[in-house]
Amino acid sequence: MTEDRLEEFLLRLENRMDSMNLSLVSMDKTLAVNTKSLEFHIKRTELLEKEVKLLERNQNRVIGAFIVAQFAIPVLMKFLF
């Protein structure tokens, strides 16, 4: 290779490397944003799961109260009337 061709080749190689570096920087920024978003959604999901567990417990209590009421009301009606 002549010196001019070698210089041209090195310049193109350097340009490609710069382009790849810019792409990597862009990927790093995107990864950072996505990581923050994921952390937010994980926290939100954990909070919602806790709320669902509380709702399930309360639902079971309400269902239990209705079951007891189905048996207790007729018995009370007999004693009251």
C-alpha positions as CSV (number, residue, x, y, z in Angstrom):
1,M,0.0,0.0,0.0
2,T,1.2,3.4,-0.7
3,E,1.4,5.9,2.0
4,D,-1.6,7.9,0.7
5,R,-3.8,4.7,0.5
6,L,-2.7,3.7,4.0
7,E,-3.5,7.2,5.4
8,E,-6.9,7.0,3.6
9,F,-7.6,3.6,5.1
10,L,-6.6,4.7,8.6
11,L,-8.9,7.7,8.3
12,R,-11.8,5.6,7.2
13,L,-11.1,3.2,10.0
14,E,-11.0,6.0,12.5
15,N,-14.3,7.4,11.2
16,R,-15.9,4.0,11.6
17,M,-14.6,3.7,15.1
18,D,-16.0,7.1,15.9
19,S,-19.3,6.1,14.5
20,M,-19.3,2.9,16.6
21,N,-18.3,4.9,19.7
22,L,-21.3,7.2,19.2
23,S,-23.5,4.2,18.8
24,L,-22.2,2.8,22.1
25,V,-22.7,6.0,23.9
26,S,-26.3,6.2,22.6
27,M,-26.9,2.6,23.7
28,D,-25.5,3.4,27.2
29,K,-27.8,6.3,27.5
30,T,-30.8,4.2,26.4
31,L,-29.8,1.4,28.8
32,A,-29.6,3.9,31.7
33,V,-33.0,5.3,30.9
34,N,-34.5,1.8,30.6
35,T,-32.9,0.7,33.8
36,K,-34.5,3.6,35.7
37,S,-37.8,2.9,34.1
38,L,-37.5,-0.8,35.1
39,E,-36.6,0.1,38.7
40,F,-39.7,2.3,38.9
41,H,-42.0,-0.4,37.5
42,I,-40.5,-3.0,39.9
43,K,-41.3,-0.8,42.9
44,R,-44.7,0.0,41.5
45,T,-45.4,-3.7,41.0
46,E,-44.3,-4.6,44.5
47,L,-46.6,-1.9,46.0
48,L,-49.5,-3.2,43.9
49,E,-48.9,-6.8,44.9
50,K,-49.0,-5.7,48.6
51,E,-52.3,-3.9,48.0
52,V,-53.7,-7.0,46.2
53,K,-52.8,-9.2,49.2
54,L,-54.6,-6.7,51.5
55,L,-57.6,-6.7,49.3
56,E,-57.7,-10.5,49.2
57,R,-57.5,-10.7,53.0
58,N,-60.4,-8.2,53.3
59,Q,-62.3,-10.1,50.6
60,N,-62.0,-13.3,52.6
61,R,-63.2,-11.5,55.7
62,V,-66.2,-10.1,53.9
63,I,-67.1,-13.5,52.4
64,G,-66.7,-15.1,55.8
65,A,-69.1,-12.4,57.3
66,F,-71.7,-13.1,54.6
67,I,-71.4,-16.9,55.2
68,V,-71.9,-16.3,59.0
69,A,-74.8,-13.9,58.3
70,Q,-76.5,-16.5,56.1
71,F,-76.7,-18.9,59.1
72,A,-77.0,-16.3,61.9
73,I,-79.9,-14.3,60.4
74,P,-82.4,-17.2,60.2
75,V,-81.5,-18.3,63.8
76,L,-81.9,-14.7,65.1
77,M,-85.2,-14.4,63.2
78,K,-86.6,-17.5,65.0
79,F,-85.7,-16.0,68.4
80,L,-86.9,-12.5,67.6
81,F,-90.3,-13.5,66.1
